[in-house]
Amino acid sequence: MFLHGWALDQRMWRPQYALAKAGYQLITFDRRGFGASSAPPDLGRELDDISRVLDAMGLDRVALVGMSQGGRVALRYALANPGRLTHLVLQGAPIDGFPTLPPATEAVPVAMFRELLKDGHVSAFQDAWLNHDLLRYDRSVAPDVIAQLVTGYAGRDLLEGVPDSYALNVFEGLSALHMPSLYVTGEHDTSWLKTVATSFASSVPNGHACFIPGAGHMCNVSVPERYNSVLLDFLRS
């Protein structure tokens, strides 16, 4: 099961459809407030959404992959429902309660983005987001794909969603994770997220970290063959 990142939708996982050839069943969906989802934006309700999807499909356990904000959700789900996961994969995900914060140049300027969208400055938002440190490198590798994903974002979570703080300390609970866990991101992701990845690998009993060459935050899109290979090796190991 794949959970997409902030300001994205399930289309970001199309490069991973090739994993079906390896015998895996892939599950993607638009999270609340994104893409074609009609559910009201609310990060706090997404754990129940995951369980409902699994129940509807008759699946007891799943390997869960979460990218960026979707990784925040995946990690919360893993701690709350460890028995439902065979594996956990985080891709460029911030961890709530991490001892340090990202520098201003690497943090997402949520308040500024909200004001731009509120005032109808969609093009200005898109330009600012495409040139942010989190997207800049992958945009240079796969410009058309990244641009298409960004233009599909309507900002419903910022304009209509329930505010979500980073007050929940997930970091202190990492030692309770016992399923095989991988933190993967590109070697050109932000310095803070690479620090998070290294710390995750050393804090989780069965944790690992992998930095994919020639890629950034959206490594699954910019270098899909390498990303898929890493994912398959992890699931099979």
Buried (B, 14 or more C-beta within 10 A) or exposed (E): BBBBBBBBBBBBBBBBEEBEEEEEEEBBBBBBBBBEBEEEBBBEEBBEBBBEBBEEEEEEEBBBBBBBBBBBBBBBBBBEBEEBBEBBBBBBBBBBBBEEEBEEEBBBEEEEBBEBBEEEBBEBBBEBBBEBBBBBBBBEBBEEBBBEBBEBBBBBBBEEBEEBEEEBEBBEBBEEBEBBBBBBBBBBBBEBBBBBBEBBBEBBEEBBBBBBEBBBBBBBBBBBEBBBEBBBEBBEE
